[in-house]
Amino acid sequence: MRKSTATKQALVVFGALALAWMTIELAFKPFLDKARAAIDKSDPTRDPDDVVDDSARHSSDDADVAADD
């Protein structure tokens, strides 16, 4: 008798978790869609920490041109 009670309890908990997940998905759908679209468009090989600002890039380009002369 204890085994069927544990099984019922596990099914109720699983059902509650599934319902909670669906509720969160529906409540935050617009935000989640935007976030997923941004992730799909992102480039995994690009590291934002490695991006050099434009002023430093132009000065290094000028140095390369001067070295070629």
DSSP file (Angstrom, degrees, kcal/mol; ACC not computed):
  #  RESIDUE AA STRUCTURE BP1 BP2  ACC     N-H-->O    O-->H-N    N-H-->O    O-->H-N    TCO  KAPPA ALPHA  PHI   PSI    X-CA   Y-CA   Z-CA
    1    1 A M     >        0   0    0      0, 0.0     4,-1.4     0, 0.0     5,-0.1   0.000 360.0 360.0 360.0 -34.3    0.0    0.0    0.0
    2    2 A R  H  >  +     0   0    0      1,-0.2     4,-2.2     2,-0.2     5,-0.2   0.853 360.0  59.3 -65.4 -33.9    2.9    2.4    0.7
    3    3 A K  H  > S+     0   0    0      1,-0.2     4,-2.1     2,-0.2    -1,-0.2   0.911 104.8  47.2 -65.7 -42.2    4.3    1.8   -2.8
    4    4 A S  H  > S+     0   0    0      1,-0.2     4,-2.3     2,-0.2    -1,-0.2   0.848 110.9  53.0 -68.4 -32.3    1.1    3.1   -4.6
    5    5 A T  H  X S+     0   0    0     -4,-1.4     4,-2.4     2,-0.2    -2,-0.2   0.911 110.2  47.3 -67.1 -42.3    1.0    6.1   -2.3
    6    6 A A  H  X S+     0   0    0     -4,-2.2     4,-2.3     2,-0.2    -2,-0.2   0.883 112.2  50.3 -65.6 -38.5    4.6    7.0   -3.2
    7    7 A T  H  X S+     0   0    0     -4,-2.1     4,-2.3     2,-0.2    -2,-0.2   0.920 111.3  47.9 -66.0 -44.0    3.9    6.5   -6.9
    8    8 A K  H  X S+     0   0    0     -4,-2.3     4,-2.3     1,-0.2    -2,-0.2   0.909 112.0  49.9 -62.1 -42.3    0.9    8.8   -6.7
    9    9 A Q  H  X S+     0   0    0     -4,-2.4     4,-2.4     1,-0.2    -2,-0.2   0.907 110.1  50.2 -64.7 -40.9    2.8   11.4   -4.8
   10   10 A A  H  X S+     0   0    0     -4,-2.3     4,-2.6     1,-0.2    -1,-0.2   0.902 111.0  49.5 -63.9 -40.9    5.7   11.3   -7.4
   11   11 A L  H  X S+     0   0    0     -4,-2.3     4,-2.5     2,-0.2    -2,-0.2   0.886 110.6  50.1 -66.1 -38.5    3.2   11.7  -10.2
   12   12 A V  H  X S+     0   0    0     -4,-2.3     4,-2.4     2,-0.2    -2,-0.2   0.915 112.3  47.2 -64.9 -43.1    1.5   14.7   -8.5
   13   13 A V  H  X S+     0   0    0     -4,-2.4     4,-2.4     2,-0.2    -2,-0.2   0.929 113.0  48.8 -64.7 -44.8    4.9   16.3   -7.9
   14   14 A F  H  X S+     0   0    0     -4,-2.6     4,-2.3     1,-0.2    -2,-0.2   0.916 112.2  48.9 -61.3 -43.5    5.9   15.7  -11.5
   15   15 A G  H  X S+     0   0    0     -4,-2.5     4,-2.4     1,-0.2    -1,-0.2   0.889 110.3  50.9 -62.7 -40.3    2.6   17.1  -12.8
   16   16 A A  H  X S+     0   0    0     -4,-2.4     4,-2.4     2,-0.2    -2,-0.2   0.899 110.7  48.8 -65.5 -40.2    2.9   20.2  -10.6
   17   17 A L  H  X S+     0   0    0     -4,-2.4     4,-2.4     2,-0.2    -2,-0.2   0.905 111.5  49.4 -65.3 -41.4    6.4   20.8  -11.9
   18   18 A A  H  X S+     0   0    0     -4,-2.3     4,-2.3     2,-0.2    -2,-0.2   0.915 112.1  48.2 -64.1 -42.7    5.2   20.4  -15.5
   19   19 A L  H  X S+     0   0    0     -4,-2.4     4,-2.2     2,-0.2    -2,-0.2   0.899 111.2  50.4 -64.1 -41.3    2.4   22.8  -14.9
   20   20 A A  H  X S+     0   0    0     -4,-2.4     4,-2.3     2,-0.2    -2,-0.2   0.909 110.3  50.3 -63.3 -41.9    4.7   25.3  -13.3
   21   21 A W  H  X S+     0   0    0     -4,-2.4     4,-2.5     1,-0.2    -2,-0.2   0.930 111.5  47.5 -62.5 -45.8    7.1   25.1  -16.2
   22   22 A M  H  X S+     0   0    0     -4,-2.3     4,-2.3     1,-0.2    -1,-0.2   0.879 110.7  52.6 -63.8 -37.4    4.3   25.7  -18.7
   23   23 A T  H  X S+     0   0    0     -4,-2.2     4,-2.6     2,-0.2    -1,-0.2   0.919 110.6  46.7 -64.3 -43.8    3.0   28.6  -16.7
   24   24 A I  H  X S+     0   0    0     -4,-2.3     4,-2.4     2,-0.2    -2,-0.2   0.918 111.3  52.2 -64.5 -43.5    6.4   30.3  -16.7
   25   25 A E  H  < S+     0   0    0     -4,-2.5    -2,-0.2     1,-0.2    -1,-0.2   0.909 114.5  42.5 -59.0 -42.9    6.8   29.7  -20.4
   26   26 A L  H >< S+     0   0    0     -4,-2.3     3,-0.8     1,-0.2    -2,-0.2   0.891 114.1  50.3 -72.1 -38.8    3.4   31.3  -21.1
   27   27 A A  H 3< S+     0   0    0     -4,-2.6    -2,-0.2     1,-0.2    -1,-0.2   0.881 121.7  32.5 -68.2 -38.0    3.9   34.2  -18.7
   28   28 A F  T 3X S+     0   0    0     -4,-2.4     4,-3.0    -5,-0.2     5,-0.3   0.099  81.9 122.8-106.3  21.7    7.4   35.1  -20.1
   29   29 A K  H <> S+     0   0    0     -3,-0.8     4,-2.7     1,-0.2     5,-0.2   0.890  73.3  48.1 -54.7 -48.7    6.8   34.1  -23.7
   30   30 A P  H  > S+     0   0    0      0, 0.0     4,-2.0     0, 0.0    -1,-0.2   0.933 116.3  44.0 -60.8 -43.6    7.6   37.5  -25.3
   31   31 A F  H  > S+     0   0    0      1,-0.2     4,-2.4     2,-0.2    -2,-0.2   0.920 114.8  48.7 -65.6 -43.6   10.8   37.9  -23.3
   32   32 A L  H  X S+     0   0    0     -4,-3.0     4,-2.7     1,-0.2     5,-0.2   0.876 109.3  52.9 -66.1 -37.3   11.8   34.3  -23.9
   33   33 A D  H  X S+     0   0    0     -4,-2.7     4,-2.2    -5,-0.3    -1,-0.2   0.920 111.2  46.4 -63.6 -43.1   11.2   34.6  -27.6
   34   34 A K  H  X S+     0   0    0     -4,-2.0     4,-2.3    -5,-0.2    -2,-0.2   0.915 113.8  48.6 -64.3 -42.7   13.4   37.8  -27.8
   35   35 A A  H  X S+     0   0    0     -4,-2.4     4,-2.1     1,-0.2    -2,-0.2   0.914 112.4  47.8 -64.9 -42.9   16.1   36.1  -25.8
   36   36 A R  H  X S+     0   0    0     -4,-2.7     4,-2.2     2,-0.2    -1,-0.2   0.878 111.4  50.9 -66.9 -37.0   16.1   32.9  -27.9
   37   37 A A  H  X S+     0   0    0     -4,-2.2     4,-1.9     2,-0.2    -1,-0.2   0.900 109.9  50.0 -65.7 -40.3   16.1   35.0  -31.1
   38   38 A A  H  X S+     0   0    0     -4,-2.3     4,-1.1     1,-0.2    -2,-0.2   0.888 110.6  49.6 -65.3 -38.5   19.1   37.0  -29.9
   39   39 A I  H  < S+     0   0    0     -4,-2.1     3,-0.3     1,-0.2    -2,-0.2   0.900 109.7  51.5 -66.4 -40.2   20.9   33.7  -29.0
   40   40 A D  H  < S+     0   0    0     -4,-2.2    -2,-0.2     1,-0.2    -1,-0.2   0.858 113.0  45.4 -64.7 -34.5   20.2   32.3  -32.4
   41   41 A K  H  < S+     0   0    0     -4,-1.9    -1,-0.2    -5,-0.1    -2,-0.2   0.649  93.3 103.6 -82.5 -15.4   21.6   35.4  -34.1
   42   42 A S  S  < S-     0   0    0     -4,-1.1     3,-0.1    -3,-0.3    -3,-0.0  -0.277  71.3-128.0 -72.6 155.0   24.7   35.6  -31.9
   43   43 A D    >   -     0   0    0      1,-0.1     3,-1.4     3,-0.1    -1,-0.1  -0.900  12.6-161.0-102.7 110.5   28.1   34.5  -33.1
   44   44 A P  T 3  S+     0   0    0      0, 0.0    -1,-0.1     0, 0.0    -2,-0.0   0.705  89.2  59.0 -67.9 -17.5   29.7   32.0  -30.6
   45   45 A T  T 3  S+     0   0    0     -3,-0.1     2,-0.5     2,-0.0    -3,-0.0   0.647  88.1  88.9 -84.4 -13.5   33.2   32.7  -31.9
   46   46 A R    <   -     0   0    0     -3,-1.4    -3,-0.1     3,-0.0     3,-0.1  -0.735  60.9-162.7 -89.1 126.4   33.0   36.4  -31.1
   47   47 A D    >   -     0   0    0     -2,-0.5     3,-1.8     1,-0.1     4,-0.5  -0.936  10.9-152.8-107.9 116.0   34.2   37.4  -27.6
   48   48 A P  G >  S+     0   0    0      0, 0.0     3,-0.7     0, 0.0    -1,-0.1   0.768  94.9  61.9 -61.0 -23.9   33.0   40.9  -26.6
   49   49 A D  G 3  S+     0   0    0      1,-0.2    -3,-0.0    -3,-0.1    -2,-0.0   0.735 100.9  53.4 -72.8 -20.5   36.0   41.2  -24.3
   50   50 A D  G <  S+     0   0    0     -3,-1.8     2,-0.3     2,-0.1    -1,-0.2   0.516  81.1 112.2 -90.8  -5.6   38.4   40.9  -27.3
   51   51 A V    <   -     0   0    0     -3,-0.7     2,-0.4    -4,-0.5    -5,-0.0  -0.531  58.5-147.6 -73.7 128.6   36.7   43.7  -29.3
   52   52 A V        -     0   0    0     -2,-0.3    -2,-0.1     1,-0.1    -1,-0.0  -0.777  22.1-111.2 -95.5 139.2   39.0   46.7  -29.7
   53   53 A D     >  -     0   0    0     -2,-0.4     4,-1.9     1,-0.1     3,-0.3  -0.246  29.9-107.7 -68.4 162.4   37.4   50.1  -29.8
   54   54 A D  H  > S+     0   0    0      1,-0.2     4,-2.6     2,-0.2     5,-0.2   0.832 114.4  56.3 -63.0 -36.9   37.5   52.0  -33.1
   55   55 A S  H  > S+     0   0    0      1,-0.2     4,-1.8     2,-0.2    -1,-0.2   0.901 110.6  44.2 -66.2 -39.1   40.1   54.7  -32.0
   56   56 A A  H  > S+     0   0    0     -3,-0.3     4,-1.8     2,-0.2    -1,-0.2   0.863 112.9  52.6 -71.3 -34.5   42.6   52.0  -31.1
   57   57 A R  H  X S+     0   0    0     -4,-1.9     4,-1.9     2,-0.2    -2,-0.2   0.911 109.8  48.1 -66.7 -42.2   41.9   50.1  -34.3
   58   58 A H  H  X S+     0   0    0     -4,-2.6     4,-2.3     1,-0.2    -2,-0.2   0.883 110.4  51.2 -67.9 -37.8   42.5   53.2  -36.5
   59   59 A S  H  X S+     0   0    0     -4,-1.8     4,-1.7     1,-0.2    -1,-0.2   0.874 111.1  47.6 -68.8 -34.7   45.7   54.1  -34.7
   60   60 A S  H  X S+     0   0    0     -4,-1.8     4,-1.7     2,-0.2    -1,-0.2   0.852 110.8  52.3 -72.9 -33.0   47.1   50.6  -35.2
   61   61 A D  H  X S+     0   0    0     -4,-1.9     4,-2.0     2,-0.2    -2,-0.2   0.897 108.7  50.6 -65.3 -40.5   46.0   50.7  -38.9
   62   62 A D  H  X S+     0   0    0     -4,-2.3     4,-2.3     1,-0.2    -2,-0.2   0.879 108.6  52.0 -64.3 -37.8   47.9   54.0  -39.3
   63   63 A A  H  X S+     0   0    0     -4,-1.7     4,-1.9     2,-0.2    -1,-0.2   0.875 108.5  50.8 -66.2 -37.0   50.9   52.4  -37.7
   64   64 A D  H  X S+     0   0    0     -4,-1.7     4,-1.4     2,-0.2    -2,-0.2   0.886 110.7  48.8 -67.5 -38.4   50.7   49.5  -40.2
   65   65 A V  H  X S+     0   0    0     -4,-2.0     4,-1.0     1,-0.2    -2,-0.2   0.905 111.5  49.4 -67.2 -42.1   50.5   51.9  -43.1
   66   66 A A  H  < S+     0   0    0     -4,-2.3     3,-0.3     1,-0.2    -2,-0.2   0.853 109.4  52.1 -65.6 -35.4   53.5   53.9  -41.9
   67   67 A A  H  < S+     0   0    0     -4,-1.9    -1,-0.2     1,-0.2    -2,-0.2   0.814 105.0  56.2 -71.1 -30.1   55.5   50.7  -41.4
   68   68 A D  H  <        0   0    0     -4,-1.4    -1,-0.2     1,-0.2    -2,-0.2   0.771 360.0 360.0 -72.5 -24.9   54.8   49.7  -45.0
   69   69 A D     <        0   0    0     -4,-1.0    -1,-0.2    -3,-0.3    -2,-0.2   0.484 360.0 360.0 -70.2 360.0   56.2   53.0  -46.4
